[in-house]
């Protein structure tokens, strides 16, 4: 039996090297997904307790990538709203009949989403492959992201099955602050180990690391391990532009609820529960977060001897903490 040490973000630190820029502000944080180039490689999680329609509009106008959640909201209506505002559309779907019907409604109206993420717990499955093929049939130009998966073997198999249909893979499992999958199922893999296993500089597919981002520096760690972008949930919760209402408790402090997509708070039935709810302190204007995230990532790039994200991606030079 083979045992592998599982590395997470907190298990490693990055190694500095010679700085080649006069100012960290010269470092570019832009990332390309499909035909568009976005301001930052970090994406708010497509969770009902993180993003809503207003969040997506806010991010799209700032040229940040977003993925709209798929719970209790018509993708057809959402795409219409984004089209009316001349903004790009990025939606997520499951693999059930409801998702097929929703996509058919969009197709019948004569337009296609710019991005579709197949969002299931384990995308290494025949159902996810079938959905990807269906999306490509309906929308030949849509950029497809499929997730989540956690091994290079899964990526290789999906590449073989889908024959260049998918544009990016969303990876990592049981990493989020509100996720209890590893406790409920025993299934878990550290983010750094997952990224380093899935990354291959000889192949052109982007990988998007989902969950586990606690500190801003974790973004640079993920990219250095090979990720093209990262997804974060709790990091974006609690702001004015986040989904959900502000609540006040007996301690006279303000909070917003943050819960996992597999929690009872998001599901219509108590079945296969792998998520929990936590309270996030109210944080005010998200613009402050976006500014700080960019500045911190620019600093990371300068410490690592680069000018842009491509200069640090996949360098895999870490200290074990």
C-alpha positions in Angstrom: 0.0 0.0 0.0 1.3 3.4 -1.0 1.0 6.4 1.3 1.3 10.0 0.0 1.8 13.1 2.2 -1.1 15.5 1.5 0.0 19.1 1.4 -2.4 22.0 1.9 -1.8 25.7 1.7 -0.9 26.0 5.4 1.8 23.3 4.9 4.0 25.3 2.6 5.5 28.7 2.1 6.9 30.3 -1.1 10.6 30.9 -1.7 11.5 34.5 -2.6 13.9 35.2 -5.5 15.4 38.3 -7.2 12.9 41.1 -7.9 12.9 42.3 -11.5 10.4 45.1 -11.4 10.9 48.7 -10.1 7.5 48.6 -8.3 5.1 45.8 -7.5 2.4 47.9 -9.1 3.9 47.0 -12.4 3.1 43.3 -12.0 0.1 42.1 -13.9 -2.5 39.9 -12.2 -4.6 39.4 -15.4 -5.7 35.9 -16.4 -7.3 34.6 -19.6 -10.2 32.2 -19.6 -11.6 31.5 -23.1 -11.7 34.6 -25.2 -11.7 37.0 -22.3 -9.0 38.4 -20.1 -10.0 39.1 -16.5 -8.5 41.4 -13.9 -7.7 38.7 -11.3 -7.4 34.9 -11.1 -9.7 34.6 -8.1 -13.4 33.7 -8.4 -16.1 33.9 -5.7 -17.6 30.5 -5.1 -20.8 29.8 -7.0 -22.7 29.4 -3.7 -26.1 30.8 -2.8 -24.6 32.3 0.3 -21.8 34.1 -1.6 -23.1 35.3 -4.9 -26.4 36.4 -6.3 -27.5 38.3 -9.4 -26.3 41.7 -8.1 -22.9 40.2 -7.1 -22.4 38.9 -10.6 -23.3 42.2 -12.2 -20.9 44.0 -9.8 -18.0 41.7 -10.7 -18.7 41.6 -14.4 -18.6 45.4 -14.5 -15.2 45.3 -12.8 -13.9 42.7 -15.3 -13.6 40.0 -12.6 -14.7 36.4 -13.5 -17.7 35.1 -11.7 -19.9 31.9 -11.8 -23.6 32.3 -10.9 -24.9 29.6 -8.6 -27.5 27.1 -9.8 -29.8 26.9 -6.9 -33.4 28.2 -7.1 -32.6 30.6 -10.0 -33.4 30.3 -13.7 -30.2 30.4 -15.8 -32.4 31.5 -18.7 -33.6 34.6 -16.8 -30.1 35.3 -15.5 -28.6 35.2 -19.0 -31.3 37.5 -20.3 -30.5 40.1 -17.6 -26.8 40.0 -18.4 -27.4 40.2 -22.1 -29.7 43.3 -21.6 -26.8 45.0 -19.7 -24.3 44.0 -22.3 -22.4 41.9 -19.8 -20.9 38.5 -20.2 -22.8 35.5 -18.8 -21.3 32.8 -16.7 -23.6 30.2 -15.2 -23.4 26.8 -13.5 -25.5 23.7 -14.1 -25.9 20.3 -12.6 -26.6 17.0 -14.4 -30.3 16.6 -13.7 -33.3 17.1 -15.9 -33.8 20.6 -14.5 -30.4 21.7 -15.9 -31.1 20.2 -19.3 -34.5 22.0 -19.5 -32.9 25.3 -18.4 -30.2 25.0 -21.1 -32.8 24.1 -23.7 -34.8 27.3 -22.8 -31.6 29.4 -23.4 -31.0 27.6 -26.7 -34.5 28.2 -27.9 -34.2 31.9 -27.3 -31.3 32.0 -29.7 -28.3 33.0 -27.5 -25.6 31.2 -25.7 -23.9 31.8 -22.3 -20.3 32.8 -22.6 -19.3 30.4 -19.8 -20.9 27.3 -18.4 -19.6 25.4 -15.4 -20.7 21.8 -14.8 -20.9 21.9 -11.0 -21.1 18.5 -9.3 -19.5 16.9 -6.3 -17.6 14.4 -8.4 -17.3 15.3 -12.1 -15.4 12.1 -13.0 -18.7 10.5 -14.0 -20.7 9.5 -17.1 -23.4 12.0 -16.2 -20.9 14.9 -16.2 -19.5 13.7 -19.6 -23.0 13.5 -21.0 -23.8 17.0 -19.9 -20.6 18.4 -21.4 -21.4 16.9 -24.7 -24.9 18.2 -24.6 -23.6 21.8 -23.8 -21.2 21.6 -26.8 -24.0 20.4 -29.0 -26.3 23.3 -28.0 -23.6 26.0 -27.7 -20.6 25.5 -29.9 -18.7 28.6 -28.8 -19.4 28.5 -25.0 -16.3 28.0 -22.8 -17.0 24.9 -20.6 -15.6 24.3 -17.1 -16.1 20.9 -15.5 -15.7 20.1 -11.9 -14.9 19.0 -9.3 -12.2 16.4 -9.7 -9.1 15.7 -7.6 -6.6 13.6 -9.6 -4.6 13.7 -12.8 -6.1 10.3 -13.7 -9.5 12.0 -13.7 -8.3 14.8 -16.0 -6.7 12.3 -18.4 -9.8 10.2 -18.6 -12.1 13.3 -19.1 -9.8 14.6 -21.8 -10.0 11.3 -23.6 -13.8 11.1 -23.2 -14.5 14.7 -24.2 -12.0 15.3 -26.9 -11.3 19.0 -26.3 -14.9 19.9 -25.5 -13.9 21.2 -22.1 -12.0 24.4 -21.7 -11.0 24.1 -18.0 -11.1 21.8 -15.1 -12.2 22.8 -11.6 -10.3 20.7 -9.1 -10.0 20.0 -5.3 -12.3 18.3 -3.0 -13.6 19.0 0.6 -11.6 22.1 1.0 -14.2 24.8 1.9 -14.8 26.3 5.3 -18.4 25.2 5.2 -17.7 21.7 3.7 -17.7 18.7 5.9 -17.3 16.1 3.2 -14.0 14.8 4.6 -15.7 14.2 8.0 -18.8 12.6 6.5 -17.2 10.5 3.9 -13.5 10.2 4.7 -12.7 11.5 1.2 -10.2 14.4 1.1 -7.1 15.6 -0.6 -4.9 18.6 0.2 -5.1 21.5 -2.3 -1.4 21.8 -3.0 -1.1 18.1 -3.6 -4.1 18.1 -5.9 -2.9 21.1 -7.9 0.6 19.7 -8.4 -0.8 16.4 -9.4 -3.2 17.9 -11.9 -0.9 20.5 -13.4 1.0 19.7 -16.6 2.8 22.5 -18.5 2.8 20.4 -21.7 -1.0 20.5 -21.9 -3.0 23.7 -22.5 -5.9 23.2 -20.2 -6.4 25.6 -17.3 -7.0 24.2 -13.8 -9.1 26.2 -11.3 -8.4 25.2 -7.7 -11.7 25.3 -5.7 -11.8 26.0 -1.9 -9.5 26.2 1.0 -8.3 29.8 0.5 -7.9 31.3 3.9 -5.2 33.9 3.5 -4.6 36.2 0.5 -1.1 34.5 0.0 -2.8 31.2 -0.6 -3.7 32.5 -4.1 0.0 32.9 -5.0 0.7 29.4 -3.5 -2.0 27.9 -5.7 -0.7 29.5 -8.8 2.9 28.6 -8.0 1.7 25.0 -7.7 0.2 25.2 -11.2 -3.3 26.6 -10.9 -4.6 29.1 -13.5 -7.2 30.5 -11.1 -8.7 29.8 -7.7 -12.2 29.8 -6.2 -12.9 31.1 -2.7 -16.1 31.1 -0.7 -15.8 32.5 2.8 -13.3 35.1 1.6 -16.1 36.8 -0.3 -18.9 36.3 2.2 -20.2 39.0 4.5 -19.8 42.1 2.2 -22.4 44.5 1.0 -22.1 43.0 -2.5 -22.3 39.4 -1.2 -25.6 37.6 -1.3 -27.8 37.3 1.8 -29.2 39.8 4.3 -27.3 41.4 7.2 -28.5 40.0 10.5 -28.0 41.3 14.0 -27.6 39.0 17.1 -27.8 39.6 20.8 -24.1 40.7 20.8 -25.1 43.8 18.8 -22.8 42.8 16.0 -23.7 42.3 12.3 -23.3 39.1 10.4 -24.2 37.3 7.2 -24.9 33.6 6.9 -22.4 31.4 5.0 -23.4 27.8 4.2 -22.2 25.0 1.9 -24.1 24.0 -1.2 -24.4 20.5 0.2 -25.8 21.8 3.5 -29.4 21.5 4.7 -29.7 25.3 4.4 -29.3 25.0 0.6 -31.0 21.7 -0.1 -34.7 21.2 -0.3 -34.4 17.9 1.6 -32.3 16.5 4.4 -30.3 14.1 2.2 -26.6 13.6 1.5 -25.7 16.5 3.8 -22.0 17.4 3.5 -22.1 21.1 4.4 -22.7 23.3 7.4 -23.6 27.0 8.2 -21.3 29.5 9.8 -21.7 33.2 10.6 -19.4 35.7 8.8 -18.9 39.1 10.5 -20.3 41.9 8.3 -17.4 43.3 6.3 -18.7 46.4 4.5 -17.8 47.3 0.9 -16.3 44.5 -1.3 -14.4 47.1 -3.3 -11.9 47.3 -0.4 -11.3 43.5 -0.6 -10.8 43.5 -4.4 -8.2 46.3 -4.2 -6.3 44.5 -1.4 -6.4 41.1 -3.2 -4.9 42.7 -6.3 -2.2 44.5 -4.3 -1.2 41.4 -2.3 -1.0 39.3 -5.5 1.2 41.9 -7.2 3.5 41.8 -4.2 3.6 38.0 -4.4 4.6 38.1 -8.1 7.4 40.7 -7.3 8.7 38.5 -4.5 8.8 35.5 -6.8 10.8 37.3 -9.5 8.0 37.7 -12.0 6.1 40.3 -13.9 2.9 38.4 -14.5 1.1 35.2 -13.4 2.7 33.1 -16.2 6.1 33.9 -14.7 5.2 32.2 -11.4 2.8 29.5 -12.5 4.0 25.9 -11.9 7.3 26.9 -10.4 6.5 24.5 -7.4 9.3 25.9 -5.2 8.1 25.6 -1.7 9.4 25.3 1.9 7.6 22.8 4.1 6.3 24.7 7.1 
